[in-house]
Amino acid sequence: RAADAVAAVTDELAAAVTAEMGKPLADARGGVEAGIGTLRQYAELAPLRGGRTLNGAGDALDFMTPQPRGVVAAITPWNDPVAVSCGLLGAALVTGNVVLYKPSERTPATGWLLARALDEALPAGVLSLLTGGPQVGAALAAQEVDVVAHVGSTATGRAIAAAAASTGAKVLLENGGSDPLVVDAGVDPEWAAGQAALGAFANAGQICVAVERIYVHREVAEDFVAALVRRADALRVGPGRDPGTELGPLVDRRHRDQVHGQVAAAVAAGARIRVGGEVPDGPGAFYPATVVTDCRHDMPLVREETFGPVAPVVVVDSYEEGLRCAADSPYGLAATVLTASMSHAQRAWRELPVGTVKINSVFGGAPGGAAHPRRASGQGFGYGPELLDEFTATKAVHIEAPAGGHW
């Protein structure tokens, strides 16, 4: 019923996402549809997930059973507000919890519309909406709740973890990332540039698993960079509501200032802008698709999360160097490797200390996949069927007949 209620306001939700954070309308609608699909998936999975009977004494009954944890505080981001919120809210609600839902202050109307639709299908009081800025989120995380589930920045995630350490709440965190793309020798540079452009520039780079840093083998570097520059330069820039827009604005000017500040600092340290890199005149928070070369692995543009349409390129002399640099990060969300070598592909998924490894595709994967982010990128399952387990507590039960063997 909740999925049906959200589906009934798909157009309204997509328009709100585009208006509030600039995502192109077709992409915004895709995010809403993804959220609806997640709700339907959890509705199907929940009745199938139960406990298990244990083999104990012959005159006793032993079993393990999952129970709701209680009250869940869900704090969600602005970059894909419906899809992410439906994941956390759907999993928490279908496992029997009640939820305090705080959407990002950058997408409050989207959060309100989603909460209203869900509330129509739920018992009264099961879902409560809180709106406001960081102070509201901090106050919520400090409450005596049972779970705090957060998708967003690493700084906010760490503050939530610190607050929960005092209350004893379980914490689920998917924080920021600085996801690498390793381009091996022997791959088609035009194809590799297409993958890089998709990973770095989709949703103006405002995706948790966006390509944030590129390590390209020297053998293909020149042709790869030339193709990437062409693709960046050819993107159709415009307001998200305009049909045909491929690169919409950033969420606001404050965020644009942060993105441009990282690019400017890299240039001051010796990097070279090949395309983009300038703040345009006019209204809005537009920032062009930007390719930066002559980057070093130790630059903040490479080491830190940018969350904008920026592709910093580091040239490496071997696949081993690229893999080593990709692994050397305070984050551990995801990574992509483009290679024609099966042995290199096998090394990548075994050695990269991240939650998700993608070979030869920056996006994609079977539905229902779930992984543990590592390091500063968070903790706990954030998606997939395993998220249902995160919102339940398993209880072991042992029942014996009373003395005399009769009840």
Buried (B, 14 or more C-beta within 10 A) or exposed (E): EBBEBBBEBBEBBBBBBBBBBBBBBBBBBBBBBBBBBBBBBBBEBBEEBEBEEEEEEEEEEBBEBBEBBBBBBBBBBBBBBBBBBBBBBBBBBBBBBBBBBBBBBBBBBBBBBBBBBBBBBBEEEBBBBBBEEEEBBBEBBBBEBBBBBBBBBBEBBBBBBEBBEEBEBBBBBBBBBBBBBBBBBBBBBBEBBBBBBBBBBBBBBBBBBBBBBBBBBEBBBEBBBBBBBBBBEEBEBBBBBEEEBBBBBBBBBEBBEBBBEBBBEBBEBEBEBBBBBEBBEEEBBBBBBBBBBBBBBEBBBBBBBBBBBBBBBBBBEEBEBBBBBBBEBBBBBBBBBBBEBEEBBEBBBEEBEBBBBBBBEBBEEEEEEBBBBBBBBBBBBBBBBBBBBBBBBEEEEEEEEEEEEEE
